[in-house]
């Protein structure tokens, strides 16, 4: 599996002939985007690779469609270039795409092509904030991907989520080969200490439960509402127990990395 970290939550995954893009964000930096209840965030860095340089895309894994740090304007153009888009039920309904598939947590869909193994995508649980915030933040899912014959996921993309019971229960004993973990500890001045994504300490707990082979942190730079960015998160990971710390791979932006 080869992964290229592009920026924010966006990564390109190349795996057994499949080319998969996560949460496409390709706008240039400098713009401020509105969020719910009058909150906002400024994009501080652009993508490490431009959309026109990505090449063909078999599938986009869109954890949710309603926040610009997971789908900005240029990212929406990227959806048009993908053969399939997999998202929440609400996300699939909002996208004008000939093969947009909406999933709830626990549901699956299968991608098929004549020259590669079937790829099963299962939607995994997420909660994008504190209890009772779903009417504010909307539905979100993660993704567990398995090729034909795999007993455990080859890849898990957590999506934007906080730590909560449903995520802990799902993650325990999952043992994916690779986990792409969204962190950043999203916060807004209007809602004070409330976080809308995991911080690095939460990720340490999650990694301990799931025991992935390799962990790629994403969703940790490039936006002003990420309250814990890469340098601060790295300090937390460096202090984690070896069985967690040794699994983490910080991928340089824009550089493809083979993860086994």
Short mmCIF file of the C-alpha atoms (twelve columns), coordinates in Angstrom:
data_MODEL
# 
_entry.id   MODEL 
# 
loop_
_atom_site.group_PDB 
_atom_site.id 
_atom_site.type_symbol 
_atom_site.label_atom_id 
_atom_site.label_alt_id 
_atom_site.label_comp_id 
_atom_site.label_asym_id 
_atom_site.label_seq_id 
_atom_site.Cartn_x 
_atom_site.Cartn_y 
_atom_site.Cartn_z 
_atom_site.pdbx_PDB_model_num 
ATOM 1   C CA . UNK A 1   0.000   0.000   0.000   1 
ATOM 2   C CA . UNK A 2   1.271   3.437   -0.967  1 
ATOM 3   C CA . UNK A 3   -0.068  6.599   0.700   1 
ATOM 4   C CA . UNK A 4   0.569   10.215  -0.241  1 
ATOM 5   C CA . UNK A 5   -0.442  12.789  2.354   1 
ATOM 6   C CA . UNK A 6   -1.747  15.868  0.522   1 
ATOM 7   C CA . UNK A 7   -2.908  18.129  3.355   1 
ATOM 8   C CA . UNK A 8   -5.554  18.344  6.051   1 
ATOM 9   C CA . UNK A 9   -7.603  15.123  5.800   1 
ATOM 10  C CA . UNK A 10  -6.687  14.524  2.161   1 
ATOM 11  C CA . UNK A 11  -4.587  11.530  1.169   1 
ATOM 12  C CA . UNK A 12  -4.122  9.416   -1.944  1 
ATOM 13  C CA . UNK A 13  -4.116  5.657   -1.363  1 
ATOM 14  C CA . UNK A 14  -2.774  3.287   -4.023  1 
ATOM 15  C CA . UNK A 15  -3.507  -0.333  -3.213  1 
ATOM 16  C CA . UNK A 16  -3.567  -3.401  -5.467  1 
ATOM 17  C CA . UNK A 17  -4.514  -1.300  -8.486  1 
ATOM 18  C CA . UNK A 18  -7.103  0.854   -6.678  1 
ATOM 19  C CA . UNK A 19  -6.560  4.630   -6.451  1 
ATOM 20  C CA . UNK A 20  -8.553  6.140   -3.592  1 
ATOM 21  C CA . UNK A 21  -8.742  9.746   -2.414  1 
ATOM 22  C CA . UNK A 22  -9.895  10.746  1.061   1 
ATOM 23  C CA . UNK A 23  -11.838 13.939  1.926   1 
ATOM 24  C CA . UNK A 24  -10.648 16.098  -1.006  1 
ATOM 25  C CA . UNK A 25  -9.480  19.614  -0.074  1 
ATOM 26  C CA . UNK A 26  -7.639  21.409  -2.886  1 
ATOM 27  C CA . UNK A 27  -8.489  25.115  -2.489  1 
ATOM 28  C CA . UNK A 28  -5.571  27.561  -2.175  1 
ATOM 29  C CA . UNK A 29  -4.884  29.050  1.268   1 
ATOM 30  C CA . UNK A 30  -6.148  32.348  2.629   1 
ATOM 31  C CA . UNK A 31  -9.917  32.001  2.516   1 
ATOM 32  C CA . UNK A 32  -12.148 31.930  5.609   1 
ATOM 33  C CA . UNK A 33  -15.026 29.453  5.521   1 
ATOM 34  C CA . UNK A 34  -18.213 29.627  7.536   1 
ATOM 35  C CA . UNK A 35  -19.059 26.782  9.882   1 
ATOM 36  C CA . UNK A 36  -22.129 26.132  11.997  1 
ATOM 37  C CA . UNK A 37  -23.602 28.706  14.414  1 
ATOM 38  C CA . UNK A 38  -21.461 31.567  13.170  1 
ATOM 39  C CA . UNK A 39  -18.117 29.825  13.665  1 
ATOM 40  C CA . UNK A 40  -15.470 29.950  10.944  1 
ATOM 41  C CA . UNK A 41  -12.038 28.697  9.984   1 
ATOM 42  C CA . UNK A 42  -9.289  30.005  7.719   1 
ATOM 43  C CA . UNK A 43  -7.348  27.725  5.388   1 
ATOM 44  C CA . UNK A 44  -3.696  28.424  6.133   1 
ATOM 45  C CA . UNK A 45  -1.897  26.134  3.673   1 
ATOM 46  C CA . UNK A 46  -2.747  24.754  0.268   1 
ATOM 47  C CA . UNK A 47  -2.489  21.171  -0.979  1 
ATOM 48  C CA . UNK A 48  0.932   19.604  -1.393  1 
ATOM 49  C CA . UNK A 49  -0.234  18.255  -4.759  1 
ATOM 50  C CA . UNK A 50  -2.671  20.039  -7.055  1 
ATOM 51  C CA . UNK A 51  -5.841  18.284  -8.130  1 
ATOM 52  C CA . UNK A 52  -4.795  18.277  -11.792 1 
ATOM 53  C CA . UNK A 53  -1.684  16.298  -10.823 1 
ATOM 54  C CA . UNK A 54  -3.500  13.542  -8.923  1 
ATOM 55  C CA . UNK A 55  -4.378  11.380  -11.914 1 
ATOM 56  C CA . UNK A 56  -7.321  8.969   -12.205 1 
ATOM 57  C CA . UNK A 57  -9.404  8.324   -9.080  1 
ATOM 58  C CA . UNK A 58  -11.394 5.125   -8.622  1 
ATOM 59  C CA . UNK A 59  -13.118 6.210   -5.423  1 
ATOM 60  C CA . UNK A 60  -13.403 9.136   -3.045  1 
ATOM 61  C CA . UNK A 61  -14.001 8.340   0.624   1 
ATOM 62  C CA . UNK A 62  -15.897 11.394  1.851   1 
ATOM 63  C CA . UNK A 63  -16.416 11.245  5.610   1 
ATOM 64  C CA . UNK A 64  -18.878 14.143  5.411   1 
ATOM 65  C CA . UNK A 65  -19.807 16.777  2.868   1 
ATOM 66  C CA . UNK A 66  -20.831 19.808  4.921   1 
ATOM 67  C CA . UNK A 67  -17.511 21.142  6.294   1 
ATOM 68  C CA . UNK A 68  -14.998 22.856  4.024   1 
ATOM 69  C CA . UNK A 69  -11.998 21.346  5.810   1 
ATOM 70  C CA . UNK A 70  -13.176 17.972  4.483   1 
ATOM 71  C CA . UNK A 71  -14.658 19.078  1.165   1 
ATOM 72  C CA . UNK A 72  -13.834 22.503  -0.238  1 
ATOM 73  C CA . UNK A 73  -14.780 23.976  -3.605  1 
ATOM 74  C CA . UNK A 74  -11.900 22.479  -5.583  1 
ATOM 75  C CA . UNK A 75  -12.484 19.207  -3.759  1 
ATOM 76  C CA . UNK A 76  -16.008 19.123  -5.169  1 
ATOM 77  C CA . UNK A 77  -14.469 19.255  -8.628  1 
ATOM 78  C CA . UNK A 78  -12.398 16.252  -7.599  1 
ATOM 79  C CA . UNK A 79  -15.582 14.305  -6.879  1 
ATOM 80  C CA . UNK A 80  -16.560 14.703  -10.519 1 
ATOM 81  C CA . UNK A 81  -13.353 12.960  -11.582 1 
ATOM 82  C CA . UNK A 82  -13.898 9.895   -9.398  1 
ATOM 83  C CA . UNK A 83  -15.639 6.759   -10.616 1 
ATOM 84  C CA . UNK A 84  -17.360 6.281   -7.235  1 
ATOM 85  C CA . UNK A 85  -17.977 8.449   -4.180  1 
ATOM 86  C CA . UNK A 86  -18.685 6.769   -0.833  1 
ATOM 87  C CA . UNK A 87  -20.058 8.999   1.918   1 
ATOM 88  C CA . UNK A 88  -22.841 9.332   4.466   1 
ATOM 89  C CA . UNK A 89  -26.414 8.886   3.321   1 
ATOM 90  C CA . UNK A 90  -26.894 12.655  3.481   1 
ATOM 91  C CA . UNK A 91  -23.629 13.235  1.649   1 
ATOM 92  C CA . UNK A 92  -24.530 10.911  -1.214  1 
ATOM 93  C CA . UNK A 93  -27.893 12.639  -1.630  1 
ATOM 94  C CA . UNK A 94  -26.243 16.061  -1.818  1 
ATOM 95  C CA . UNK A 95  -23.713 15.128  -4.506  1 
ATOM 96  C CA . UNK A 96  -24.629 15.168  -8.191  1 
ATOM 97  C CA . UNK A 97  -22.607 12.081  -9.082  1 
ATOM 98  C CA . UNK A 98  -23.620 8.995   -11.111 1 
ATOM 99  C CA . UNK A 99  -22.229 6.568   -8.512  1 
ATOM 100 C CA . UNK A 100 -22.548 8.208   -5.100  1 
ATOM 101 C CA . UNK A 101 -23.085 5.571   -2.413  1 
ATOM 102 C CA . UNK A 102 -24.425 6.594   0.993   1 
ATOM 103 C CA . UNK A 103 -23.686 4.427   4.018   1 
ATOM 104 C CA . UNK A 104 -24.600 4.408   7.688   1 
ATOM 105 C CA . UNK A 105 -22.135 3.000   10.208  1 
ATOM 106 C CA . UNK A 106 -22.083 -0.789  9.858   1 
ATOM 107 C CA . UNK A 107 -23.198 -0.835  6.223   1 
ATOM 108 C CA . UNK A 108 -20.917 -1.971  3.388   1 
ATOM 109 C CA . UNK A 109 -20.473 -1.565  -0.318  1 
ATOM 110 C CA . UNK A 110 -18.189 -3.374  -2.773  1 
ATOM 111 C CA . UNK A 111 -16.098 -1.883  -5.573  1 
ATOM 112 C CA . UNK A 112 -15.397 -4.186  -8.501  1 
ATOM 113 C CA . UNK A 113 -13.142 -3.903  -11.525 1 
ATOM 114 C CA . UNK A 114 -11.982 -6.617  -13.945 1 
ATOM 115 C CA . UNK A 115 -8.264  -6.111  -13.360 1 
ATOM 116 C CA . UNK A 116 -8.066  -5.996  -9.558  1 
ATOM 117 C CA . UNK A 117 -9.437  -7.668  -6.426  1 
ATOM 118 C CA . UNK A 118 -12.858 -6.689  -5.119  1 
ATOM 119 C CA . UNK A 119 -12.677 -3.952  -2.490  1 
ATOM 120 C CA . UNK A 120 -15.200 -3.976  0.366   1 
ATOM 121 C CA . UNK A 121 -15.780 -0.644  2.110   1 
ATOM 122 C CA . UNK A 122 -17.521 -0.670  5.489   1 
ATOM 123 C CA . UNK A 123 -18.733 2.526   7.150   1 
ATOM 124 C CA . UNK A 124 -17.370 2.885   10.673  1 
ATOM 125 C CA . UNK A 125 -18.779 4.869   13.621  1 
ATOM 126 C CA . UNK A 126 -17.976 8.547   14.181  1 
ATOM 127 C CA . UNK A 127 -19.308 11.295  16.412  1 
ATOM 128 C CA . UNK A 128 -18.118 14.733  15.350  1 
ATOM 129 C CA . UNK A 129 -18.445 16.410  18.751  1 
ATOM 130 C CA . UNK A 130 -19.843 16.181  22.241  1 
ATOM 131 C CA . UNK A 131 -23.071 14.267  23.036  1 
ATOM 132 C CA . UNK A 132 -26.187 15.787  21.472  1 
ATOM 133 C CA . UNK A 133 -24.200 17.874  18.955  1 
ATOM 134 C CA . UNK A 134 -25.217 15.869  15.866  1 
ATOM 135 C CA . UNK A 135 -27.945 18.374  14.888  1 
ATOM 136 C CA . UNK A 136 -25.159 20.971  14.822  1 
ATOM 137 C CA . UNK A 137 -22.279 19.043  13.236  1 
ATOM 138 C CA . UNK A 138 -24.189 16.538  11.097  1 
ATOM 139 C CA . UNK A 139 -23.506 12.871  10.279  1 
ATOM 140 C CA . UNK A 140 -19.964 11.567  9.746   1 
ATOM 141 C CA . UNK A 141 -18.527 8.130   8.992   1 
ATOM 142 C CA . UNK A 142 -15.142 6.476   8.791   1 
ATOM 143 C CA . UNK A 143 -14.145 3.646   6.473   1 
ATOM 144 C CA . UNK A 144 -12.696 0.142   6.886   1 
ATOM 145 C CA . UNK A 145 -11.402 -1.327  3.615   1 
ATOM 146 C CA . UNK A 146 -10.726 -4.993  2.884   1 
ATOM 147 C CA . UNK A 147 -9.643  -6.865  -0.231  1 
ATOM 148 C CA . UNK A 148 -11.036 -10.282 -1.117  1 
ATOM 149 C CA . UNK A 149 -9.758  -12.888 1.308   1 
ATOM 150 C CA . UNK A 150 -8.717  -10.501 4.080   1 
ATOM 151 C CA . UNK A 151 -9.942  -11.464 7.533   1 
ATOM 152 C CA . UNK A 152 -9.157  -8.010  8.932   1 
ATOM 153 C CA . UNK A 153 -9.187  -4.578  7.306   1 
ATOM 154 C CA . UNK A 154 -6.194  -3.602  5.255   1 
ATOM 155 C CA . UNK A 155 -7.000  0.056   5.892   1 
ATOM 156 C CA . UNK A 156 -9.058  2.028   8.391   1 
ATOM 157 C CA . UNK A 157 -9.745  5.755   7.921   1 
ATOM 158 C CA . UNK A 158 -11.216 7.058   11.168  1 
ATOM 159 C CA . UNK A 159 -12.945 10.157  9.782   1 
ATOM 160 C CA . UNK A 160 -13.550 13.235  11.923  1 
ATOM 161 C CA . UNK A 161 -14.567 11.945  15.339  1 
ATOM 162 C CA . UNK A 162 -14.083 12.392  19.057  1 
ATOM 163 C CA . UNK A 163 -13.426 9.463   21.362  1 
ATOM 164 C CA . UNK A 164 -16.632 7.912   22.651  1 
ATOM 165 C CA . UNK A 165 -18.037 4.517   23.550  1 
ATOM 166 C CA . UNK A 166 -19.145 3.519   20.082  1 
ATOM 167 C CA . UNK A 167 -15.715 4.211   18.627  1 
ATOM 168 C CA . UNK A 168 -13.931 2.393   21.435  1 
ATOM 169 C CA . UNK A 169 -16.140 -0.643  20.984  1 
ATOM 170 C CA . UNK A 170 -15.577 -0.757  17.240  1 
ATOM 171 C CA . UNK A 171 -11.820 -0.212  17.437  1 
ATOM 172 C CA . UNK A 172 -11.041 -2.815  20.082  1 
ATOM 173 C CA . UNK A 173 -9.216  -5.707  18.451  1 
ATOM 174 C CA . UNK A 174 -9.690  -4.340  14.927  1 
ATOM 175 C CA . UNK A 175 -6.014  -4.762  13.942  1 
ATOM 176 C CA . UNK A 176 -6.009  -3.049  10.534  1 
ATOM 177 C CA . UNK A 177 -2.782  -3.144  8.581   1 
ATOM 178 C CA . UNK A 178 -2.814  0.655   8.222   1 
ATOM 179 C CA . UNK A 179 -4.873  3.295   10.045  1 
ATOM 180 C CA . UNK A 180 -5.266  6.869   8.830   1 
ATOM 181 C CA . UNK A 181 -6.200  8.740   12.010  1 
ATOM 182 C CA . UNK A 182 -7.862  12.165  11.984  1 
ATOM 183 C CA . UNK A 183 -6.743  14.344  14.880  1 
ATOM 184 C CA . UNK A 184 -6.260  18.141  15.202  1 
ATOM 185 C CA . UNK A 185 -8.550  18.741  18.223  1 
ATOM 186 C CA . UNK A 186 -10.900 21.046  16.326  1 
ATOM 187 C CA . UNK A 187 -12.166 23.894  18.528  1 
ATOM 188 C CA . UNK A 188 -13.898 27.245  18.094  1 
ATOM 189 C CA . UNK A 189 -13.826 30.281  20.408  1 
ATOM 190 C CA . UNK A 190 -17.635 30.314  20.455  1 
ATOM 191 C CA . UNK A 191 -17.857 26.824  21.988  1 
ATOM 192 C CA . UNK A 192 -14.833 27.079  24.279  1 
ATOM 193 C CA . UNK A 193 -13.243 23.825  25.409  1 
ATOM 194 C CA . UNK A 194 -15.490 21.567  23.338  1 
ATOM 195 C CA . UNK A 195 -13.530 19.489  20.810  1 
ATOM 196 C CA . UNK A 196 -14.938 18.196  17.552  1 
ATOM 197 C CA . UNK A 197 -12.124 15.808  16.639  1 
ATOM 198 C CA . UNK A 198 -9.609  13.746  18.582  1 
ATOM 199 C CA . UNK A 199 -6.409  15.150  19.973  1 
ATOM 200 C CA . UNK A 200 -3.172  13.145  20.046  1 
ATOM 201 C CA . UNK A 201 -3.877  11.746  23.518  1 
ATOM 202 C CA . UNK A 202 -7.180  10.366  22.250  1 
ATOM 203 C CA . UNK A 203 -5.347  8.881   19.287  1 
ATOM 204 C CA . UNK A 204 -2.879  7.170   21.626  1 
ATOM 205 C CA . UNK A 205 -5.818  5.495   23.363  1 
ATOM 206 C CA . UNK A 206 -7.405  4.529   20.054  1 
ATOM 207 C CA . UNK A 207 -4.179  3.062   18.692  1 
ATOM 208 C CA . UNK A 208 -3.811  1.002   21.847  1 
ATOM 209 C CA . UNK A 209 -7.303  -0.428  21.341  1 
ATOM 210 C CA . UNK A 210 -7.090  -1.066  17.602  1 
ATOM 211 C CA . UNK A 211 -3.445  -2.240  17.347  1 
ATOM 212 C CA . UNK A 212 -2.926  -1.189  13.718  1 
ATOM 213 C CA . UNK A 213 0.302   -2.151  12.002  1 
ATOM 214 C CA . UNK A 214 1.046   1.426   10.899  1 
ATOM 215 C CA . UNK A 215 -0.637  4.719   11.848  1 
ATOM 216 C CA . UNK A 216 -0.660  7.772   9.563   1 
ATOM 217 C CA . UNK A 217 -1.855  10.945  11.349  1 
ATOM 218 C CA . UNK A 218 -3.808  13.424  9.190   1 
ATOM 219 C CA . UNK A 219 -6.230  16.346  9.697   1 
ATOM 220 C CA . UNK A 220 -3.614  18.070  11.820  1 
ATOM 221 C CA . UNK A 221 -2.390  21.064  9.775   1 
ATOM 222 C CA . UNK A 222 -3.548  23.664  7.308   1 
ATOM 223 C CA . UNK A 223 -6.622  25.095  9.077   1 
ATOM 224 C CA . UNK A 224 -6.947  27.656  11.861  1 
ATOM 225 C CA . UNK A 225 -9.503  25.663  13.867  1 
ATOM 226 C CA . UNK A 226 -7.109  22.756  14.399  1 
ATOM 227 C CA . UNK A 227 -6.107  23.653  17.956  1 
ATOM 228 C CA . UNK A 228 -3.399  20.953  18.185  1 
ATOM 229 C CA . UNK A 229 -1.298  20.935  15.050  1 
ATOM 230 C CA . UNK A 230 1.506   18.657  13.956  1 
ATOM 231 C CA . UNK A 231 4.356   19.793  16.197  1 
ATOM 232 C CA . UNK A 232 2.247   19.656  19.371  1 
ATOM 233 C CA . UNK A 233 0.709   16.316  18.411  1 
ATOM 234 C CA . UNK A 234 4.155   14.843  17.699  1 
ATOM 235 C CA . UNK A 235 5.270   15.676  21.242  1 
ATOM 236 C CA . UNK A 236 2.355   13.688  22.639  1 
ATOM 237 C CA . UNK A 237 3.084   10.726  20.379  1 
ATOM 238 C CA . UNK A 238 6.776   10.821  21.278  1 
ATOM 239 C CA . UNK A 239 5.818   10.440  24.955  1 
ATOM 240 C CA . UNK A 240 3.439   7.522   24.310  1 
ATOM 241 C CA . UNK A 241 4.274   3.908   25.207  1 
ATOM 242 C CA . UNK A 242 6.538   2.217   22.696  1 
ATOM 243 C CA . UNK A 243 3.790   -0.133  21.489  1 
ATOM 244 C CA . UNK A 244 1.927   2.965   20.281  1 
ATOM 245 C CA . UNK A 245 4.809   5.281   19.412  1 
ATOM 246 C CA . UNK A 246 6.542   2.745   17.182  1 
ATOM 247 C CA . UNK A 247 3.465   2.356   14.960  1 
ATOM 248 C CA . UNK A 248 3.223   6.046   13.996  1 
ATOM 249 C CA . UNK A 249 4.503   7.284   10.632  1 
ATOM 250 C CA . UNK A 250 4.463   11.013  9.944   1 
ATOM 251 C CA . UNK A 251 4.405   11.141  6.165   1 
ATOM 252 C CA . UNK A 252 6.024   14.190  4.552   1 
ATOM 253 C CA . UNK A 253 3.445   16.193  2.662   1 
ATOM 254 C CA . UNK A 254 3.406   15.440  -1.049  1 
ATOM 255 C CA . UNK A 255 5.699   12.416  -0.902  1 
ATOM 256 C CA . UNK A 256 4.414   8.904   -1.616  1 
ATOM 257 C CA . UNK A 257 5.341   6.338   1.046   1 
ATOM 258 C CA . UNK A 258 5.165   2.562   0.772   1 
ATOM 259 C CA . UNK A 259 3.708   1.123   3.978   1 
ATOM 260 C CA . UNK A 260 4.036   -2.554  3.240   1 
# 
